[in-house]
Amino acid sequence: MMYQDRIDAGRQLARALKSAALVDPLVLGLPRGGVPVANEVARALDAPLDVWVSRKIGAPGHEELGVGAVSEGGEVVLEPELLDAVGADEGSLSAVVAAKRAEVDARASRFREGRPPPRVAGRTVIVVDDGVANGVTARAALRSLRRAGASRIILAVPVGSREGLSACARYADEVVCPYVPRHLSSVGGHYADFGQTSDDEVLRLLAVARLRQRAPVAERTASR
């Protein structure tokens, strides 16, 4: 399966979510690439949209290799097997983890522009990204949302690896993924256009979503 772009992926993902029994869901996009996908899901479900920031921890000397992730609330997920493979351990990453926690806080503040984090306690939360490879950034987000008291957590992605989705399923109540290829070489390989999403685009989409939620219900329904 090939998605045209993140908007197309979000619309198809929203259709896959239509069968779920959802009551007052909150849609959270993992920035940056997950936000355009999440915006289409939120629009289709007439749900509020916000972000939940989760950042990859790169291996020392091999930053492109994700050996863990940090999410809001300070939640940290590490991959012991990958750490062993690169000769690192939790102690050797302490400075990196501290820096990533500060980065997560800074990016959450930037994207929310002074607004408080969304209330997740007791709510159904749909966590959306543009895809899952090993799933470590998604897992950090899922764990932090569970710790924050979300009552039902759904991970929704357009494409994902079997291994990554299976790892994420331990921390979510449900996983929705329309396309699980036999072998996933890269998430971007399943998009015709997988251009980088900018901070400005994330801010624009969040602003549009806030305006959409302020519109009368009849007007919102007509635009879906």
C-alpha positions as CSV (number, residue, x, y, z in Angstrom):
1,M,0.0,0.0,0.0
2,M,1.2,3.5,-0.9
3,Y,-0.2,6.6,0.7
4,Q,-0.1,9.8,-1.3
5,D,0.9,11.9,1.7
6,R,0.2,12.3,5.4
7,I,-3.2,13.9,4.6
8,D,-4.2,10.9,2.6
9,A,-2.9,8.6,5.3
10,G,-4.8,10.4,8.0
11,R,-8.1,10.2,6.0
12,Q,-7.7,6.4,5.5
13,L,-6.7,6.0,9.1
14,A,-9.8,7.9,10.2
15,R,-12.0,5.5,8.2
16,A,-10.3,2.6,10.0
17,L,-11.2,4.2,13.3
18,K,-14.8,4.7,12.5
19,S,-15.8,1.3,13.7
20,A,-14.3,1.9,17.2
21,A,-16.8,2.8,19.9
22,L,-15.5,6.2,20.8
23,V,-16.9,8.6,23.4
24,D,-15.5,12.1,23.6
25,P,-12.0,11.0,22.3
26,L,-8.9,13.3,22.4
27,V,-6.6,13.0,19.4
28,L,-2.9,13.4,20.2
29,G,-0.4,13.7,17.3
30,L,3.3,12.8,17.9
31,P,5.1,15.8,16.4
32,R,6.1,16.5,13.9
33,G,5.1,14.0,11.3
34,G,2.2,12.6,13.2
35,V,0.4,15.9,13.5
36,P,-0.9,16.2,9.8
37,V,-2.1,12.6,10.1
38,A,-3.7,13.3,13.5
39,N,-5.4,16.5,12.2
40,E,-7.4,14.4,9.6
41,V,-8.3,11.9,12.2
42,A,-9.5,14.7,14.6
43,R,-11.5,16.3,11.8
44,A,-13.3,13.1,10.8
45,L,-14.1,12.2,14.4
46,D,-15.0,15.8,15.4
47,A,-12.5,15.5,18.2
48,P,-10.1,18.0,19.8
49,L,-6.4,17.8,18.6
50,D,-3.3,18.4,20.6
51,V,0.3,17.1,20.6
52,W,2.2,14.7,22.9
53,V,5.9,15.1,22.5
54,S,8.2,12.1,22.4
55,R,11.8,12.3,21.3
56,K,14.2,9.5,20.2
57,I,17.4,8.9,22.1
58,G,20.2,8.1,19.6
59,A,23.0,5.7,20.3
60,P,26.3,7.4,21.2
61,G,28.2,8.0,17.9
62,H,25.2,6.6,15.9
63,E,22.5,9.2,16.5
64,E,20.3,7.8,13.7
65,L,19.9,4.5,15.7
66,G,17.2,4.9,18.2
67,V,18.1,3.1,21.5
68,G,15.3,4.7,23.5
69,A,12.9,7.7,23.8
70,V,11.8,10.3,26.3
71,S,8.2,11.5,26.4
72,E,6.2,14.2,28.4
73,G,6.2,13.6,32.1
74,G,9.8,12.4,31.9
75,E,8.9,8.9,30.8
76,V,11.9,7.0,29.5
77,V,12.0,3.8,27.4
78,L,15.3,2.1,26.6
79,E,16.1,-0.8,24.3
80,P,18.5,-3.1,26.3
81,E,19.4,-5.2,23.3
82,L,20.3,-2.2,21.2
83,L,22.2,-0.7,24.1
84,D,24.3,-3.9,24.4
85,A,24.9,-3.9,20.7
86,V,26.5,-0.4,20.8
87,G,28.3,-1.0,24.1
88,A,26.2,1.5,26.1
89,D,24.1,1.3,29.2
90,E,21.6,3.4,31.1
91,G,24.3,5.1,33.1
92,S,26.3,6.2,30.1
93,L,23.1,7.9,28.7
94,S,22.2,9.9,31.7
95,A,23.4,13.2,30.3
96,V,21.7,12.5,27.0
97,V,18.4,11.5,28.7
98,A,18.5,14.8,30.8
99,A,19.0,16.8,27.6
100,K,16.2,15.0,25.9
101,R,13.9,15.7,28.8
102,A,14.6,19.4,28.5
103,E,14.1,19.2,24.8
104,V,10.7,17.5,25.2
105,D,9.6,20.2,27.7
106,A,10.8,23.0,25.4
107,R,9.0,21.5,22.3
108,A,5.8,20.9,24.2
109,S,5.8,24.5,25.4
110,R,6.5,25.8,21.9
111,F,3.8,23.8,20.2
112,R,1.2,24.7,22.9
113,E,2.1,28.3,22.9
114,G,1.6,28.7,26.7
115,R,-1.5,26.5,26.9
116,P,-1.5,23.8,29.6
117,P,-1.1,20.1,28.5
118,P,-4.5,18.5,27.6
119,R,-6.4,16.8,30.4
120,V,-6.0,13.1,29.7
121,A,-7.1,11.6,33.0
122,G,-10.2,9.4,32.6
123,R,-10.4,10.0,28.8
124,T,-10.1,8.0,25.7
125,V,-6.9,9.1,24.0
126,I,-6.0,8.3,20.3
127,V,-2.2,8.6,19.8
128,V,-1.4,9.1,16.2
129,D,1.9,9.0,14.3
130,D,2.7,8.7,10.6
131,G,4.1,5.2,11.1
132,V,5.8,2.8,13.5
133,A,9.2,1.1,12.9
134,N,10.6,-0.1,16.2
135,G,8.0,1.9,18.0
136,V,10.2,3.2,20.8
137,T,9.0,6.9,20.6
138,A,5.3,5.7,20.5
139,R,5.9,3.4,23.5
140,A,7.3,6.3,25.6
141,A,4.2,8.3,24.7
142,L,1.9,5.5,25.5
143,R,3.5,4.8,28.9
144,S,3.5,8.5,29.9
145,L,-0.2,8.8,29.0
146,R,-1.1,5.7,31.0
147,R,0.8,7.2,34.0
148,A,-1.1,10.5,33.4
149,G,-4.4,8.5,33.9
150,A,-5.8,8.0,30.4
151,S,-8.6,5.4,30.8
152,R,-8.4,4.1,27.2
153,I,-5.4,4.4,24.9
154,I,-5.6,3.7,21.2
155,L,-2.5,3.8,19.1
156,A,-3.4,4.6,15.5
157,V,-0.9,4.7,12.6
158,P,-1.2,4.2,8.9
159,V,1.6,1.7,8.5
160,G,3.8,-0.2,10.9
161,S,6.1,-3.2,11.4
162,R,4.8,-6.3,13.0
163,E,7.5,-6.1,15.7
164,G,7.0,-2.5,16.4
165,L,3.2,-2.8,16.7
166,S,3.5,-5.8,18.9
167,A,5.8,-4.0,21.3
168,C,3.4,-1.0,21.4
169,A,0.4,-3.2,22.0
170,R,1.7,-3.9,25.5
171,Y,1.1,-0.3,26.4
172,A,-2.1,0.4,24.5
173,D,-5.6,-0.9,24.9
174,E,-6.0,-1.1,21.1
175,V,-3.8,-0.7,18.1
176,V,-5.3,0.4,14.7
177,C,-3.0,0.1,11.7
178,P,-4.6,-0.4,8.2
179,Y,-1.4,-1.7,6.6
180,V,1.2,-4.0,8.2
181,P,3.7,-5.1,5.4
182,R,5.5,-8.4,5.7
183,H,8.8,-6.5,5.8
184,L,9.0,-2.8,6.7
185,S,12.2,-1.2,5.5
186,S,11.1,2.3,6.2
187,V,7.9,4.2,7.1
188,G,8.6,6.8,4.4
189,G,8.8,4.1,1.7
190,H,5.0,3.7,1.9
191,Y,4.4,7.4,1.1
192,A,4.7,9.0,-2.3
193,D,5.3,12.3,-0.5
194,F,7.1,12.0,2.8
195,G,8.5,15.5,3.1
196,Q,9.5,16.8,6.5
197,T,6.8,18.5,8.6
198,S,8.0,21.9,9.9
199,D,7.3,23.4,13.3
200,D,5.3,26.1,11.6
201,E,3.1,23.5,10.0
202,V,2.4,21.9,13.3
203,L,1.5,25.2,14.9
204,R,-0.8,26.0,11.9
205,L,-2.6,22.7,12.1
206,L,-3.1,23.0,15.9
207,A,-4.5,26.6,15.4
208,V,-6.9,25.3,12.7
209,A,-8.1,22.5,14.9
210,R,-8.8,24.9,17.8
211,L,-10.9,27.1,15.5
212,R,-12.7,24.0,14.2
213,Q,-13.7,23.0,17.7
214,R,-15.1,26.4,18.5
215,A,-17.4,26.3,15.4
216,P,-21.1,25.4,15.9
217,V,-21.7,21.6,15.9
218,A,-23.8,21.8,12.7
219,E,-21.0,23.6,10.9
220,R,-18.4,21.1,12.1
221,T,-20.5,18.2,10.9
222,A,-21.0,19.7,7.5
223,S,-17.2,20.0,7.0
224,R,-16.4,16.4,7.8
